[in-house]
Amino acid sequence: MDETIRILMVEDLQTDAELAEREIKKVLKSCQFQRVETRAAFLNAIAEFQPDLIVSDYHMPVFDGL
């Protein structure tokens, strides 16, 4: 059975998120993405979306990867 992998993208630039999604989809065929830009949205996504994997930008204007 092929289970969908939930991936949380912490990224402020839509184009960078789209590039990462395109590359990830080459390897993981069954995945669902959600993108966030703020700490509040990140914490909400952890609770609601319950990601299996988090891909994070290291430095953004209002939030960082740490």
ABEGO torsion letter per residue (X at the ends): XBBBBBBBBBBABAAAAAAAAAAAAAABABBBBBBBABAAAAAAAAAAAGBABBBBBABBAABBAX
